[in-house]
Amino acid sequence: MLNLTKIRLLIILNIFLLILTSLMVSIIFFDFLNTEHNISSANLKNNIPNNNILLKDDKKPDLTVNEQSENSLYPILEKTRAAVVNISTKGKMSINNNPFFNDPFFENFFRFNAPQQQEIQSIGSGVIINSQNGFILTNYHVVKDAEVINVTLFDESKSVATLIGYDEKTDLAILQIQEEVLFQFDISKKTEISLGDYVLAIGNPFGLGHTVTYGIVSGINRSNVGIIKGNEKLIQIDANINPGNSGGALINLKGELIGINTAILSKGGANVGIGFAIPIQTVNKIANQLIRYGNTKRGQIGLSVKSIEILDNENNSRGIIIESVMPGSSSEKAGLLQDDIIIAIDNYQINTVDDFTYLIDLERVGETIDVLVLRNGLRNTFIVEVEPFPTLNEESSFGDLPPVNIKYLQGATFMKKDNGIFVVSVEKGSNAYNIGLRKEDLIKQVNQKNVNSLNDLYDAMNSRNRGVVMQLIRGNVSVLIIRN
């Protein structure tokens, strides 16, 4: 019994000593904090630490404004962000949920089925390109079907904009506001864009307001992306752009506008680091037409061309060779000849047929271009006027049907022209459509035989029991169709 009592006393004594030890440690630690890391009550009241109490690594002088600028993109943005605006639109779009009533025959009997109107809203961005006249450039898809276009400037002031003109093929549009603004981008400069260049994207993603993202140029001259309807030549970037960024500015580290942010490539709608912008070269040409005329008017110069490799003693390069010159065309009048090699247009290098058609598409009918060609080893420049595409007379707008025994041509109509056979119409899904013929194609050769009349066309088609080889001109491009 006595031993049990002693054990209990020892346990109680140990507990008391443990508590006493813990208390002493707490007092010493608190005293250390109070003496070594003291903060004055005056500074504590203002939530400002005493500047005399610094960690060893913090004893450095404050950075100057110039030193901060070297580590920040703000000086670039300070000069440019005020030229970017936020755009919001409201409008109505006609919808008809029953395709049965889209047939004109039934529409005459069911007038009560008037197209329903669905309200639509859109957000996007825009860039000011003329501060004095209030001209704003944006994407056409941002303002398409809009009845009211609201613009919010950088200082949060708001204005109602008017649509001046648009070009659906390049997805560009010009708006105008009445207020005079102070900032603008210069779109007239020829700015070089290279792979790996650092870029900033400024816009209005998800309606959040002015937002800046940073990245590099991941690719240039991107084509066949399916973003716009025309010859694309897009800039690919990895800077984050999202819904609402469309129409916003893409600038380089000099603060120069190099493109208009347009779209992202994404299956689910989320940004995966693949965005596209319309280059400044396209912007400059199209915007000037829209401001002056309210529309674009594309043409041609009467050439059929194809890409070639140029081999010489110094280096190897690429260009396009003239296959044929349309009689009476502006190219013929200017002096261009078959087998001339086109190496530049308006000082822009031509490497492919796509380069050629892209540059011609940027020009308006009636304007002239400088075409640099290589002929017999010598370089010559020719001034060529852009002409309208050939049109059909009303009396001959229907064309002739081909004989029923020529299966490849069924579904199309044709007419004779001075320089070939013109495709007047092609029914979608027909045999002619399926082999690759399209409306307004100009057929030059069939099965290696020139065709100058409809009989030439039909005889050439019948010269082979199976398959067809057809050479034609589509716009400014030479197309070869081969079907076995």
C-alpha positions in Angstrom: 0.0 0.0 0.0 2.9 2.3 0.9 4.6 1.6 -2.4 1.5 2.5 -4.4 1.2 5.8 -2.5 4.9 6.6 -3.4 4.3 5.9 -7.1 1.3 8.2 -7.2 3.4 11.0 -5.6 6.2 10.5 -8.1 3.7 10.7 -11.0 2.2 13.9 -9.7 5.6 15.4 -9.2 6.7 14.6 -12.8 3.5 16.2 -14.2 4.2 19.4 -12.1 7.8 19.6 -13.3 6.6 19.1 -17.0 4.1 21.9 -16.7 6.7 24.2 -15.0 9.2 23.5 -17.8 6.7 24.2 -20.5 5.8 27.5 -18.9 9.4 28.6 -18.7 10.0 27.7 -22.3 6.9 29.8 -23.4 8.1 32.8 -21.4 11.6 32.7 -22.9 10.2 32.3 -26.5 7.7 35.2 -26.1 10.5 37.4 -24.7 12.7 36.6 -27.7 9.9 37.6 -30.2 9.2 40.8 -28.3 12.8 41.9 -28.2 14.2 40.7 -31.6 11.2 41.4 -33.8 9.6 44.4 -32.1 7.1 46.5 -34.2 6.3 49.9 -33.0 2.7 50.6 -32.1 2.6 53.6 -34.4 3.6 51.6 -37.4 1.4 48.7 -36.4 -1.6 51.0 -36.3 -0.9 51.9 -39.9 0.0 48.3 -40.8 3.5 49.4 -41.8 6.5 47.5 -40.4 9.3 49.4 -38.9 11.8 50.0 -41.8 14.7 49.7 -39.4 13.9 46.0 -38.8 14.9 44.2 -42.0 15.8 40.7 -42.9 19.4 40.3 -44.1 18.4 39.8 -47.8 16.0 42.8 -47.7 18.6 45.4 -47.1 18.6 46.8 -50.6 17.7 50.2 -52.0 14.3 50.7 -53.7 14.2 50.2 -57.4 14.0 53.3 -59.5 11.3 53.8 -62.1 13.7 53.1 -64.9 14.9 49.9 -63.2 11.3 48.8 -62.8 10.6 49.5 -66.5 13.4 47.1 -67.5 11.5 44.3 -65.7 8.0 45.1 -66.8 5.9 45.4 -69.9 4.0 48.3 -68.5 5.8 51.1 -70.5 4.7 49.4 -73.7 1.1 49.0 -72.5 0.9 52.5 -71.2 1.3 53.8 -74.7 -1.0 51.3 -76.4 -3.8 50.0 -74.2 -5.9 53.1 -74.5 -6.3 52.4 -78.2 -8.1 49.2 -77.5 -11.9 49.3 -76.8 -14.5 46.9 -75.6 -17.4 46.1 -77.8 -20.8 44.7 -76.9 -23.7 44.2 -79.3 -27.4 43.4 -79.3 -29.4 42.2 -82.3 -31.9 39.8 -83.7 -31.3 36.8 -86.0 -34.0 35.1 -88.1 -34.5 31.4 -87.2 -36.8 28.8 -88.5 -36.8 25.5 -86.6 -38.8 23.6 -89.3 -36.8 23.1 -92.5 -39.9 21.8 -94.2 -41.1 25.4 -94.5 -37.8 26.6 -96.1 -39.1 25.2 -99.4 -40.4 28.2 -101.5 -43.3 26.1 -102.7 -44.7 25.4 -99.3 -43.8 28.9 -98.1 -46.5 30.3 -100.5 -49.1 28.2 -98.8 -48.0 28.6 -95.2 -47.5 32.4 -94.8 -48.3 32.1 -91.1 -45.0 30.4 -90.6 -43.0 33.6 -90.6 -39.4 33.3 -89.5 -39.0 33.7 -85.7 -36.6 36.2 -84.3 -34.0 35.3 -81.7 -32.3 37.9 -79.7 -28.5 37.7 -79.8 -25.7 39.3 -77.9 -22.0 39.4 -78.5 -18.9 40.7 -76.9 -15.6 41.5 -78.4 -12.8 44.0 -78.8 -11.6 46.6 -81.3 -8.7 48.9 -82.0 -8.8 52.6 -82.8 -7.0 53.3 -86.1 -8.1 56.9 -86.6 -8.6 58.9 -83.4 -9.7 62.1 -85.2 -12.6 60.5 -87.1 -13.3 57.8 -84.5 -12.7 54.8 -86.8 -12.4 51.5 -85.0 -11.3 48.2 -86.5 -12.8 44.8 -85.3 -13.8 41.4 -86.5 -16.9 41.2 -88.6 -18.2 38.2 -86.7 -18.2 40.4 -83.5 -20.8 42.8 -85.0 -22.6 40.6 -87.5 -26.4 40.9 -87.2 -26.0 43.6 -84.6 -28.7 46.3 -84.3 -27.0 48.2 -81.5 -23.2 48.4 -81.1 -21.9 49.8 -77.8 -18.2 50.7 -77.4 -16.5 51.2 -74.1 -13.3 53.2 -74.2 -10.3 52.8 -71.8 -11.5 55.6 -69.5 -14.9 53.7 -69.1 -16.8 56.3 -71.3 -19.4 54.7 -73.5 -20.5 55.4 -77.0 -22.8 54.0 -79.7 -21.0 53.0 -82.9 -22.1 52.8 -86.5 -21.0 50.1 -88.9 -19.2 51.8 -91.8 -18.3 48.7 -93.8 -17.2 45.1 -93.6 -15.5 42.3 -95.5 -16.8 38.9 -94.7 -14.0 37.2 -96.6 -11.3 38.5 -94.2 -13.6 38.9 -91.2 -12.9 42.6 -90.8 -15.2 45.5 -90.1 -14.9 49.2 -89.5 -17.0 51.1 -86.9 -17.2 54.8 -86.2 -18.0 56.7 -83.0 -18.7 60.4 -82.9 -16.4 61.1 -79.9 -12.9 62.2 -80.7 -10.3 60.1 -78.9 -6.7 60.6 -78.1 -5.0 57.3 -78.9 -4.7 55.2 -82.1 -2.6 52.5 -83.7 -0.8 53.2 -87.0 -1.7 50.5 -89.5 0.2 52.0 -92.4 3.6 50.7 -91.3 5.1 47.7 -92.9 6.0 45.6 -89.9 8.2 42.4 -90.1 6.9 39.4 -88.2 9.2 36.5 -87.5 8.8 33.1 -85.8 9.6 33.4 -82.1 8.8 37.2 -81.8 7.4 38.1 -78.4 3.8 39.5 -78.6 1.1 40.9 -76.3 -2.6 40.4 -76.9 -4.9 43.0 -75.5 -8.7 42.6 -75.4 -11.9 42.0 -73.6 -12.1 38.2 -72.8 -15.4 37.1 -71.3 -16.4 40.7 -70.9 -13.8 41.3 -68.1 -12.5 44.5 -69.7 -9.0 45.4 -70.7 -6.8 42.2 -70.3 -3.3 41.6 -71.4 -1.7 38.2 -72.2 1.8 37.4 -73.3 3.3 34.9 -75.7 5.3 34.3 -78.8 4.6 34.0 -82.5 4.3 30.2 -83.0 3.8 30.3 -86.8 3.4 32.6 -89.7 1.5 32.5 -93.0 -0.9 29.8 -91.6 -3.4 28.8 -94.3 -6.2 26.2 -94.6 -7.1 26.7 -91.0 -10.7 27.4 -91.8 -10.9 30.5 -89.6 -11.8 33.0 -92.4 -13.1 32.5 -95.9 -10.3 34.2 -97.8 -6.6 33.5 -98.3 -5.7 33.4 -94.7 -1.9 33.9 -94.1 -2.7 34.1 -90.4 -0.3 34.6 -87.5 -0.3 31.8 -85.0 0.4 32.7 -81.4 0.4 31.0 -78.0 -0.7 34.0 -76.0 -4.0 33.2 -74.3 -7.0 34.6 -76.2 -10.5 33.7 -75.3 -14.1 34.6 -76.3 -14.2 38.4 -76.2 -10.6 38.8 -77.5 -11.8 38.8 -81.1 -11.0 42.1 -82.7 -8.4 43.0 -80.1 -4.8 44.1 -80.7 -1.8 41.9 -81.2 1.3 44.1 -80.6 5.1 43.5 -80.5 7.5 44.8 -77.9 7.8 48.1 -79.7 4.1 48.7 -79.2 3.4 48.3 -82.9 0.1 46.7 -84.1 1.0 43.6 -86.0 -2.3 41.8 -86.1 -6.0 41.6 -85.1 -6.8 38.6 -82.7 -9.4 36.5 -84.4 -9.9 33.0 -83.1 -8.6 30.0 -81.3 -8.2 26.4 -82.5 -10.0 24.3 -79.9 -12.3 21.3 -79.9 -14.0 22.1 -76.6 -13.8 25.9 -76.7 -11.1 26.2 -74.1 -7.8 27.8 -74.9 -5.0 25.2 -75.7 -2.4 27.7 -76.7 -3.2 27.9 -80.4 -4.6 31.3 -81.4 -4.7 33.2 -84.7 -4.5 36.8 -85.7 -5.0 38.6 -89.0 -1.7 40.1 -90.1 -1.3 43.9 -90.3 -0.7 43.7 -94.1 -4.2 42.3 -94.6 -5.6 44.8 -92.1 -4.0 47.8 -93.8 -5.3 47.0 -97.3 -8.8 46.0 -96.3 -9.4 48.7 -93.7 -8.5 51.5 -96.1 -11.0 50.1 -98.6 -13.8 49.8 -96.0 -13.2 53.4 -94.7 -13.2 54.9 -98.2 -15.9 52.8 -100.0 -17.6 50.8 -97.3 -16.9 47.5 -99.1 -14.2 45.6 -101.0 -14.1 44.9 -104.7 -11.7 42.1 -105.7 -10.4 41.4 -109.2 -7.8 39.7 -111.3 -5.0 40.5 -113.7 -5.6 37.8 -116.3 -2.9 35.3 -115.5 -2.7 31.6 -115.1 0.3 30.7 -112.9 2.0 27.8 -111.1 4.8 27.4 -108.5 8.3 26.5 -109.6 11.8 26.1 -108.1 14.3 28.8 -109.3 17.9 27.4 -109.6 20.9 29.7 -110.2 24.6 29.7 -109.5 24.2 31.8 -106.3 21.2 30.3 -104.5 18.0 28.3 -104.9 14.7 30.0 -104.4 11.0 29.7 -105.3 8.6 31.7 -107.4 5.7 31.3 -109.8 5.8 31.0 -113.6 3.2 32.4 -115.9 1.5 29.6 -117.8 -0.8 31.8 -119.9 -1.8 35.4 -120.3 -5.4 36.2 -121.0 -5.8 38.0 -124.3 -6.8 41.7 -123.8 -6.1 41.5 -120.1 -4.2 44.2 -118.1 -1.3 41.8 -117.8 -1.0 41.5 -121.6 -1.3 45.3 -122.0 1.4 45.8 -119.4 3.8 43.5 -121.3 3.8 40.3 -119.2 4.6 37.2 -121.2 4.1 33.5 -120.9 7.1 31.8 -119.0 7.9 35.1 -117.1 8.8 34.2 -113.5 7.0 36.4 -110.9 9.3 36.9 -107.9 7.6 39.9 -106.1 4.5 42.0 -106.0 4.7 45.5 -104.4 8.0 44.4 -102.9 6.5 41.3 -101.2 8.3 38.1 -102.2 6.2 35.6 -104.1 7.1 31.9 -103.3 3.8 30.1 -104.1 0.5 30.5 -106.0 -1.1 31.1 -102.6 1.2 34.1 -102.1 0.1 35.4 -105.5 -3.6 35.1 -105.0 -3.4 36.5 -101.5 -1.8 39.7 -102.6 -4.1 40.1 -105.6 -7.1 39.6 -103.3 -5.9 42.6 -101.1 -6.1 45.0 -104.0 -9.2 46.8 -105.2 -10.4 46.8 -108.8 -8.8 49.8 -110.5 -5.7 49.9 -108.4 -2.2 49.1 -109.8 0.5 46.8 -108.6 4.2 46.5 -109.3 5.0 43.1 -110.6 8.7 42.1 -110.5 9.5 39.3 -113.0 12.6 37.4 -114.0 12.9 37.1 -117.8 16.0 35.7 -119.5 18.0 36.2 -116.4 17.1 39.9 -116.1 14.7 41.5 -113.6 12.0 43.8 -114.9 9.1 45.6 -113.1 5.7 45.9 -114.8 2.8 48.1 -113.6 -0.4 46.1 -113.9 -4.0 47.2 -113.2 -6.4 45.0 -111.2 -9.5 44.3 -113.4 -12.9 43.0 -112.6 -13.6 39.3 -113.1 -15.3 38.5 -116.4 -19.1 38.6 -116.3 -21.7 36.9 -118.4 -24.3 38.7 -120.6 -27.8 38.1 -119.5 -28.8 36.5 -122.8 -26.0 33.9 -122.4 -26.2 33.4 -118.6 -27.8 29.9 -118.8 -25.1 28.0 -120.7 -25.4 24.8 -122.7 -26.1 21.3 -121.3 -23.6 18.6 -122.3 -24.6 15.5 -124.1 -26.1 12.9 -121.8 -23.5 10.3 -122.8 -20.7 12.4 -121.2 -21.3 11.3 -117.6 -18.5 13.4 -116.0 -20.1 16.7 -117.2 -23.6 16.0 -116.0 -25.0 18.7 -113.7 -23.0 21.5 -115.2 -23.7 24.0 -118.0 -21.0 25.6 -120.3 -20.4 28.3 -122.7 -17.6 29.2 -125.2 -15.3 32.1 -124.3 -12.4 33.5 -126.3 -9.8 31.8 -124.2 -11.5 28.5 -123.2 -14.8 27.0 -122.0 -16.5 28.8 -119.2 -18.4 26.8 -116.5 -21.7 28.7 -116.1 -23.2 26.6 -113.4 -22.6 23.4 -111.4 -25.2 21.6 -109.4 -23.9 20.6 -106.0 -23.6 16.8 -105.6 -23.7 16.2 -109.4 -21.1 14.3 -111.4 -19.5 17.5 -112.6 -19.3 18.8 -109.0 -17.8 15.5 -107.7 -14.9 15.5 -110.2 -14.0 19.0 -109.0 -15.7 21.5 -111.4 -17.0 24.7 -109.9 -19.0 27.7 -111.2 -16.9 30.3 -113.1 -14.0 27.8 -113.8 -12.4 28.4 -117.2 -11.5 25.0 -118.8 -8.3 25.2 -121.0 -7.4 21.6 -121.7 -9.1 18.2 -121.5 -7.1 15.0 -121.8 -4.1 17.0 -123.1 -6.2 18.7 -125.8 -6.9 22.4 -126.1 -10.6 23.2 -126.0 -11.7 26.3 -127.8 -15.3 25.4 -128.5 -18.0 23.2 -126.9 -17.4 20.5 -129.6 -13.7 20.5 -128.6 -14.8 19.9 -125.0 -17.1 17.1 -125.8 -14.7 15.4 -128.3 -11.9 15.6 -125.8 -14.1 14.1 -123.1 -15.0 11.2 -125.4 -11.4 10.6 -126.4 -10.8 8.4 -123.3 -12.9 5.4 -122.3 -12.3 6.0 -118.6 -11.2 8.9 -116.5 -10.4 12.6 -117.3 -7.5 15.0 -117.0 -8.6 18.6 -117.0 -6.6 21.8 -116.8 -8.5 24.9 -115.8 -8.2 28.4 -114.3 -10.1 29.2 -111.1 -9.7 32.8 -110.2 -6.0 33.5 -110.5 -5.0 29.9 -109.9 -4.2 27.1 -112.3 -6.0 23.9 -111.3 -5.3 20.3 -112.5 -8.2 17.8 -112.1 -7.3 14.1 -112.5 -10.0 11.4 -112.2 -9.4 7.8 -113.0 
